[in-house]
Amino acid sequence: MPALTAELGQFVAGLTLKDIPAEAQAVAKTGITDCFGVMIAGAQDPVVALIDREMAGSDGSALASLIPSLKRRNVEDAALVNGAAALEQQRTDAVALIGPAADALEATATTAEHAGASLGTSVAAARDAASVTGQLADALQGLAAFSSAFGDTAARSRTLSEDLSTTANALAQNQLDSAATAAQLRTLADRLHDLGETLGTAASPPPSAVAGVAVPLALGLVILLLLWLAVIAGACIWLGRRMRAGTVGADIPG
């Protein structure tokens, strides 16, 4: 056994509730509750029933239960079916969120485009003002020989013209940025729509197609589920040890 695996095993075996911070306990409880919730919600999906039927002939003792029906299956089959139910519900939830998210991105893109149009108007106005004040500075400079006041006003007009030109350039850059942002948001929205269509289509495949990939699909789903459950594995192992020892009721805070 690799040293790291052995060290992790020793750590988990020796873990007690008092060693787990309250924040971590809250996360573990939420994760366990969420896991059971999505299993229950996804258990009625036709794909899950199909996987269960595909695995019906597997060998092994019926030592584990399906959730929430409590039908008995061998450990491996129960893990496959329960895992498929959990991830199928998560897929359904994701599909339900993709549409609104894509719509929100498109609305934001539209706002960015409107902002870009407003900035374009501001750029034109600033450049017109810079041109007019520049012309005024030239005219006043021609009168500076008659009075220093004309020279001073011409200098101020020249400065204002330069400031307006700088402002116009900055606004023009912001206009380009708004256009680029809007384009990126629309691209992302389109990708989300495509993803939603793909996931939605995957929800109702022909029975013959599903039957051919049921077992590999279930294995993939369970692998993903097990990776996700790894973050709460320590708490689950601790809970099992306490239940066997009959002390769980005394340790777990209400």
C-alpha positions in Angstrom: 0.0 0.0 0.0 1.4 3.4 -0.9 2.6 5.5 2.1 0.2 8.3 1.3 -2.8 5.9 1.2 -1.7 4.4 4.5 -1.3 7.8 6.1 -4.8 8.9 4.9 -6.3 5.6 6.1 -4.7 6.1 9.6 -5.9 9.7 9.7 -9.5 8.8 8.8 -9.5 5.8 11.2 -8.4 7.9 14.1 -10.7 10.9 13.3 -13.2 11.9 16.0 -15.9 14.5 15.9 -14.0 16.8 18.2 -11.2 16.9 15.7 -13.5 18.2 13.0 -14.1 22.0 13.0 -17.7 23.1 13.3 -17.5 24.7 9.8 -16.4 21.4 8.4 -19.2 19.5 10.2 -21.7 21.9 8.7 -20.3 21.3 5.2 -20.3 17.5 5.7 -24.0 17.5 6.9 -25.0 19.6 3.9 -23.1 17.4 1.5 -24.7 14.2 2.9 -28.2 15.7 2.9 -27.7 17.0 -0.6 -26.5 13.6 -1.8 -29.5 11.7 -0.4 -31.8 14.5 -1.8 -30.6 14.2 -5.4 -30.7 10.4 -5.2 -34.3 10.5 -4.1 -35.2 13.2 -6.7 -33.5 11.3 -9.5 -34.7 7.8 -8.6 -37.8 8.2 -10.7 -36.0 9.0 -13.9 -36.5 6.4 -16.7 -32.8 6.1 -17.3 -32.2 5.1 -13.7 -34.9 2.3 -14.0 -33.3 1.1 -17.2 -29.9 0.9 -15.6 -31.4 -1.1 -12.7 -33.0 -3.5 -15.1 -29.7 -3.9 -17.0 -27.9 -4.8 -13.8 -30.7 -7.2 -12.6 -28.8 -10.3 -13.5 -25.6 -9.4 -11.7 -24.2 -11.9 -9.2 -23.7 -11.1 -5.5 -25.5 -10.9 -2.3 -28.2 -8.3 -1.9 -26.5 -6.4 0.9 -27.3 -2.8 -0.1 -30.5 -0.8 -0.7 -31.7 1.4 -3.5 -32.7 4.9 -2.4 -35.6 5.6 -1.6 -37.3 2.3 -2.6 -35.1 0.2 -0.3 -35.1 -2.6 -2.8 -32.1 -4.8 -2.1 -29.2 -5.2 -4.6 -25.6 -6.2 -4.3 -23.2 -3.5 -3.3 -21.8 -2.7 -6.7 -25.3 -2.5 -8.4 -26.7 -0.3 -5.6 -23.8 2.1 -6.0 -24.3 2.3 -9.8 -28.1 2.9 -9.6 -27.9 5.3 -6.7 -25.1 7.2 -8.3 -26.9 7.4 -11.6 -30.0 8.7 -9.8 -28.0 11.4 -8.1 -26.1 12.6 -11.2 -29.3 12.4 -13.4 -31.0 14.8 -11.0 -28.0 17.1 -11.1 -28.1 17.1 -14.8 -31.7 18.0 -14.8 -31.0 20.9 -12.4 -28.2 22.1 -14.6 -30.5 22.1 -17.7 -33.1 24.1 -15.8 -30.5 26.7 -14.9 -28.7 26.9 -18.3 -31.6 28.7 -20.1 -32.0 31.5 -17.6 -28.3 32.0 -17.4 -28.0 32.2 -21.2 -30.9 34.7 -21.2 -29.2 36.8 -18.6 -26.0 36.9 -20.6 -27.8 38.0 -23.7 -29.6 40.7 -21.7 -26.2 41.9 -20.4 -24.8 41.8 -23.9 -27.7 44.0 -25.1 -27.0 46.5 -22.3 -23.3 46.6 -23.3 -24.3 47.2 -26.9 -26.6 50.1 -25.8 -23.8 51.5 -23.7 -21.5 51.3 -26.7 -24.0 53.2 -28.8 -24.2 55.9 -26.1 -20.4 56.1 -25.9 -20.3 56.5 -29.6 -22.6 59.5 -29.3 -20.4 60.9 -26.6 -17.3 60.4 -28.6 -18.7 62.4 -31.5 -19.9 65.2 -29.2 -16.5 65.4 -27.5 -14.6 65.5 -30.8 -16.9 68.2 -32.2 -16.4 70.3 -29.0 -12.6 69.8 -29.3 -12.7 71.0 -32.9 -14.8 74.1 -32.0 -12.7 75.1 -29.0 -9.6 74.6 -31.1 -11.0 76.9 -33.8 -11.9 79.4 -31.0 -8.3 79.3 -29.7 -7.0 80.1 -33.2 -9.3 83.0 -33.6 -8.5 84.5 -30.2 -4.8 84.0 -30.7 -5.1 86.3 -33.7 -6.4 89.0 -31.4 -3.8 88.6 -28.7 -1.8 91.5 -30.2 -4.6 93.9 -29.2 -5.0 92.6 -25.6 -3.4 90.0 -23.3 -6.9 88.9 -22.3 -7.4 87.4 -25.8 -4.1 85.5 -25.4 -5.0 84.1 -22.0 -8.5 83.0 -23.3 -6.9 81.5 -26.4 -4.5 79.4 -24.2 -7.4 78.2 -22.0 -9.4 77.3 -25.1 -6.4 75.4 -26.5 -6.1 73.4 -23.2 -9.8 72.7 -23.2 -9.6 71.5 -26.8 -6.8 69.1 -25.9 -8.7 67.8 -22.8 -11.7 67.2 -24.9 -9.7 65.3 -27.5 -8.2 63.1 -24.8 -11.6 62.4 -23.4 -12.9 61.5 -26.8 -10.1 59.0 -27.3 -10.8 57.4 -23.9 -14.5 57.2 -24.7 -13.7 55.6 -28.0 -11.6 52.9 -26.3 -14.5 52.3 -23.9 -16.8 51.9 -26.9 -14.5 49.3 -28.4 -14.3 47.5 -25.0 -18.1 47.5 -24.8 -18.5 46.0 -28.2 -15.9 43.3 -27.5 -17.6 42.5 -24.2 -21.0 42.2 -25.8 -19.6 39.9 -28.5 -18.0 37.6 -25.8 -21.2 37.5 -23.8 -23.3 36.5 -26.8 -20.8 33.8 -27.7 -21.0 32.4 -24.2 -24.8 32.6 -24.3 -24.8 30.7 -27.5 -22.6 28.0 -26.0 -24.9 27.7 -23.0 -27.9 27.3 -25.3 -26.0 24.6 -27.2 -25.1 22.9 -24.0 -28.7 23.0 -22.8 -29.9 21.4 -26.0 -27.3 18.7 -25.7 -28.0 17.9 -22.1 -31.8 18.1 -22.7 -31.6 15.8 -25.7 -29.5 13.4 -23.6 -32.3 13.1 -21.2 -34.6 11.2 -23.5 -32.5 8.8 -25.7 -34.1 5.9 -27.6 -34.4 2.8 -25.4 -32.2 0.8 -27.7 -29.4 3.4 -27.6 -29.5 3.6 -23.8 -29.5 -0.2 -23.4 -26.2 -0.4 -25.4 -24.4 2.1 -23.1 -26.2 1.7 -19.8 -23.4 -0.1 -18.0 -20.5 2.2 -19.2 -22.6 5.3 -18.5 -23.4 4.1 -15.0 -19.8 3.4 -14.3 -18.8 6.9 -15.4 -21.5 8.5 -13.4 -20.6 6.6 -10.2 -16.9 7.5 -10.7 -17.8 11.2 -10.8 -20.1 10.8 -7.8 -17.4 9.0 -5.7 -15.0 11.8 -6.5 -17.6 14.3 -5.3 -18.3 12.4 -2.1 -14.6 12.2 -1.3 -14.8 15.5 0.5 -17.2 14.2 3.1 -15.7 10.6 3.3 -14.0 11.3 6.6 -17.2 12.4 8.3 -19.1 9.4 6.9 -16.6 6.9 8.1 -16.6 8.5 11.5 -20.4 8.3 11.6 -20.3 4.6 10.8 -17.8 3.9 13.5 -19.9 5.8 16.1 -23.1 4.0 15.0 -21.4 0.6 15.5 -20.2 1.7 18.9 -23.6 3.0 19.9 -22.3 6.5 20.7 -23.4 8.6 17.8 -26.4 10.1 19.7 -24.1 11.4 22.4 -21.6 13.1 20.1 -23.5 14.6 17.2 -24.6 18.2 18.0 -28.3 18.8 17.4 
